[in-house]
């Protein structure tokens, strides 16, 4: 019983239970509405794993939400809810695109880092606005974040429509300079890349037929670096101390205001990085937004599923992206609405929000066992 109690109290246990319950709820809904749930989920997994290009597309879709998930989880560690990750992501795409067009004359070895850093800097500045207002005036970061999301949304559409950046007869900007394109994209279009891919069908399908890019390496590196900062550095200790109890942290001599500002600045930089990588690796431009792309908002769900663990965001992001990408196959194959995937994800997040019940149940089981003894 004691061993079971320890297992139930682990965060990973609550997450696994929540994911399983999400699948069960989705299966029950499918069965109730007249669809075969086993057939549906067979199609779901086939739509994720049956071809190399499907796996590549899941990785591509996962990359930005892993990074925004890390951004959100980082802010969570300091007791902040970074709902502004969506706006930081958008402003990162805008800054990266502007840099890629305006500085097109620079050599690629300078231009690519400049585009990436521009996105990060824009996101950092944007995130620090919410951080400053929270630290200085106690204005809630959620209110500020929501407003900044909409400002970023309309600013993006404004930039797209300006003569300096607009591509005639389209709803998008001009492409950034090809010197700022992702390394993999540049390589697969080169003669050397084509020669290699011609000899390897799997690699060809994985890379040439998709927008596979090095963004996933950035995402993994970011998750690891943030985890190390939080757990192995003095700065990380200060940030976590503020998150646990800002009054106790202040009493211990930690500058709470400075750490709140730093947390939102770093979180914003990460979301901006996600936007910049999307520009260099996938879109190469920005388009008029009819609605939010949800990369930042999905990062909120990823962070919750990961239990606010930066490393966990890698796996949660891949799960999230896999469900979304594979879910499209359910509708095309058996006609079941793809919204079932959103229901499943919502259910998973809901049960994770209730994860505190699991340790409570474990304690009750332990007490009951001790009472019988």
Buried (B, 14 or more C-beta within 10 A) or exposed (E): EEEEBEEBBBBEBBBEBBBEBBBEBBBEBBEEEEBBBEBBBBBBEBBBEEBBBBBBBBBBBBBBBBBBBBBBBBBBBBBBBBBBBBBBBBBBBBBBBBBBBBBBEBEBEEBBEBBBBBBBBBBBBBBBBBBBBBBEEEEBBBBBBBBBBEBBBEBBBEBBEEEEBBEEEEEBBBBBBBBBBBBBBBBBEEEEBEEBBEEEEEBBBBBBBBBBBBBBEBBBEBBBEBBEBBEEEEEBBBBBBBBEEBEEBBEEEBBBBEBBBBBBBBBBBBBBBBBBBBBBBBBBBBBBBEEBBBBBBBBBBBBBBBBBBBBBBBBBBBBBBBBBBBBEBBBEBBEBBBEBBBBBBEBBBBBBEEBEEBBEEBEEBBEEEEEEE
